[in-house]
Amino acid sequence: MNIKKRQIDNLPHVIIYTDGACLGNPGPGGWAAILKYKELSKEIKGGEDFTTNNKMELTAVIKGLEALNKRCKVDIYTDSRYIHDAINKGWLDKWQQNKWKTSSKTDVKNRELWKRLIQLLQKHEVKIHWIKGHHGQKENEQCDEIARQEAKKRKNP
């Protein structure tokens, strides 16, 4: 076993479920994350008055990772293809190489959030997993409900 694998295996293992919601797109939005470590579970949530669904999805992941107070091995479960594919299909790497331009030469949306996420991905050992939304996965359903409640609390400009 190599040293890096042994170091990763010794990290605390945290599972984070995330979701974002938006009433209108753009419109009032909310996000939620459920963090699980051993038998412990913690919910975090928030929102914005005027935002997009993708911003709320990204914010949920960012806030989940920011809630960790030390380096961890993290499995993140999201129903956002935007996040999953950007990381797992290499879009994020290509965007950075192309000076934050998409393959069609347009500016990458939510660049500042992506930059925050990159810093957190470098701090932790993270795997992003896609799960189908609204398909009965308990924590995903909880995050969806919490995110919608947070969106409903916001002002609709």
C-alpha positions in Angstrom: 0.0 0.0 0.0 1.4 3.4 -0.9 1.8 6.3 1.5 -0.9 8.5 -0.1 -3.5 5.7 0.0 -2.7 5.0 3.6 -3.1 8.8 4.4 -6.4 8.9 2.7 -7.6 5.8 4.4 -6.8 7.4 7.8 -8.9 10.5 7.1 -12.3 10.9 8.7 -15.0 9.7 6.2 -17.9 12.2 5.8 -20.9 11.7 3.6 -22.6 14.9 2.4 -26.0 15.0 0.6 -26.8 18.3 -1.1 -29.6 20.0 -3.0 -30.6 23.4 -4.2 -34.0 24.8 -5.2 -35.2 27.9 -6.9 -38.8 29.3 -7.2 -38.4 30.5 -10.8 -35.1 30.5 -12.4 -33.9 33.1 -11.5 -35.9 33.7 -8.4 -35.9 33.1 -4.6 -33.6 30.2 -3.9 -32.6 27.8 -1.1 -29.9 25.2 -0.5 -29.4 22.4 2.0 -26.7 19.9 3.0 -26.8 17.0 5.3 -23.4 15.9 6.7 -23.0 12.4 8.1 -20.0 11.2 10.1 -20.4 7.8 11.8 -23.7 8.1 13.8 -23.7 11.9 13.7 -25.8 13.9 11.3 -25.9 17.7 10.8 -28.2 19.8 8.6 -27.1 23.2 7.2 -29.2 25.5 5.1 -29.6 28.9 3.6 -30.8 30.8 0.6 -30.9 34.0 -1.4 -33.6 36.4 -2.6 -32.7 36.4 -6.2 -30.6 33.5 -7.6 -30.5 30.5 -9.9 -30.9 26.8 -9.3 -27.3 26.1 -10.3 -26.0 28.7 -7.9 -28.0 27.1 -5.1 -26.7 23.6 -6.1 -23.1 24.8 -6.0 -23.6 26.7 -2.8 -25.0 23.6 -1.1 -21.8 21.6 -2.0 -19.5 24.5 -1.0 -21.2 25.1 2.4 -21.1 21.4 3.1 -17.4 21.2 2.5 -16.8 24.5 4.4 -18.5 23.0 7.4 -15.7 20.5 7.8 -13.1 21.6 10.3 -10.3 19.3 9.1 -9.2 17.4 6.1 -11.6 14.6 5.3 -12.4 11.9 2.8 -15.8 13.0 1.5 -18.5 11.4 -0.6 -20.9 14.0 -1.9 -24.3 12.9 -3.3 -26.0 15.4 -5.6 -28.8 15.3 -8.1 -27.1 18.1 -10.1 -25.7 16.8 -13.3 -24.1 20.3 -13.6 -21.9 19.7 -10.6 -21.3 16.0 -11.2 -20.4 16.4 -14.8 -18.3 19.5 -14.4 -16.1 17.6 -12.0 -16.2 14.0 -13.2 -16.2 14.7 -16.9 -13.3 17.2 -16.7 -15.3 20.3 -17.6 -13.9 22.2 -14.7 -10.3 21.5 -15.7 -11.0 22.5 -19.2 -12.7 25.7 -18.1 -9.6 26.7 -16.1 -7.3 25.8 -19.0 -9.4 27.9 -21.3 -9.3 31.0 -19.0 -12.9 30.3 -17.8 -14.4 30.0 -21.2 -16.7 27.1 -22.3 -16.1 25.0 -25.3 -18.3 27.4 -27.2 -16.1 30.3 -26.1 -18.7 31.9 -23.7 -17.9 32.9 -20.1 -18.4 30.1 -17.6 -21.3 31.0 -15.4 -20.8 31.0 -11.6 -17.0 31.3 -11.9 -16.5 32.7 -8.4 -18.5 29.7 -6.9 -16.5 27.3 -9.0 -13.2 28.9 -7.8 -14.4 28.5 -4.2 -15.2 24.9 -4.8 -11.9 24.2 -6.4 -10.1 25.3 -3.2 -12.3 23.0 -1.2 -11.7 20.1 -3.5 -8.0 20.6 -3.1 -8.3 20.6 0.7 -10.3 17.3 1.0 -10.3 14.0 -0.8 -13.7 14.3 -2.6 -15.8 12.0 -4.8 -18.9 13.4 -6.4 -21.8 11.0 -6.9 -24.9 11.7 -8.9 -28.2 10.4 -7.6 -31.5 10.7 -9.4 -33.6 13.4 -7.7 -37.1 12.7 -6.4 -36.5 8.9 -6.4 -36.9 8.1 -2.7 -33.3 8.5 -1.5 -34.1 9.7 2.0 -31.4 12.3 2.5 -31.8 13.7 -1.0 -35.5 14.1 -0.4 -34.8 15.8 3.0 -32.4 18.2 1.3 -34.9 19.0 -1.4 -37.6 19.8 1.2 -35.3 21.9 3.3 -34.0 23.8 0.2 -37.6 24.5 -1.0 -38.5 25.7 2.5 -35.5 28.1 2.5 -36.5 29.4 -1.0 -40.0 30.1 0.3 -38.7 32.3 3.1 -37.0 34.6 0.6 -38.3 37.7 -1.0 -39.4 37.5 -4.6 -38.2 40.7 -6.2 
